[in-house]
Amino acid sequence: GRTVSSLYLLRDLDNTEGAFFAFSDISVRADGRYRLRMCLFEMLDSGVQFRQSVLSDIFTVYSAKKFPGMHLSCPLACHFAEQGLKIRIRKESR
């Protein structure tokens, strides 16, 4: 999937406007436990400057045999989709 995202101005669940980066199609092929590092860069006339990085919480990737099934989309993802963000929303568990 894409490893770069544009900034989206959206409202969170408290209706507070914020700047969000959406990565809706990232995939991992090998099972295991992972963390994502996200880096923020500012684009300037003179080039690009690193601003900040953050690590995600640990998440688990399952093999096909051990996969527990898809969960419902979280309320924040549903709220973003209602505001026009192009992301797939799951309304039923499988």
N, C-alpha and C positions, 0 to 999 in steps of 0.2 A: 504494500500500500504506500501511499504518499507519506513522506517523512517531514514535509514542510507544510505549514498551514498559514493562511492569512488570518488577520485579526477580524473577529466578528463582534460588532456592538449589539449585545442582546441584554435582555432583562432576566435576572435570576428568579427563583421561586418567591422571593420577597418583593419582586417587582423593582429591584434596584438595578440600574443600568451598569453594565460592566463590559470589559474587554475579554473575550474568550477565544481560545484556539481549539478547533475541533479536528480530531484525528479519527475519523469514522471507519477507516478501512485498513487499519494496521493489522497484520497477521504475523504469527510466529509458527514456524514449521515443527520445531522440536519441542517435545514435552519437557516440563521442568518448571522451576520457579524463577521469575524474572522481575526486574525493575526497569523502568524507562527513565532516561535522563533527558530532560527538555531544556533547551538553551534558547535564550532570547537575545536577538541581535537587533541593533538599530541601524537602519539604512540612512547614511548621511551622504551629502554631496561629495565628500572626500573618500567615501568607501563604506565599509561595514564595521561596526564596533560591537563587541561582545558586551552584554549588559548583566545577565544573571543566568544561573542554571538551577534546576530543582530536580530531585529524584521522586519518582512515583512510589506509592506503596508497593509492596511485593504482591504479585499476582501469579496464579498457577495456570500453566498451559497443559492440557490433558491430551493423551493419545486418543485415537478414535475409539478404542475399546473402553477406556475409562471415562470418557466424556459424560458428565452428569446431565447434559441437556441445556438448552438455552433458557435464560431467565427473561422475565419481562424487562422492557426498557425502564430505566430509572425515571422518576418524575422530572428531573432536570433535563434529560434528553428529550422527553416528550414536550416539555415547555419550550425548548429551543426549536424543535420541529414546528410547533404551532406558530413560531415567529418567522418561519421561512427557511431555517437552516436545513439543507439537504442532507438528512441522515435517515437511515432505515430505523423504523420503530417497530418493536415486537410487542404485540398486544396480548399474546398468549404464550404460556410456557410450553416447552416441548420436552 
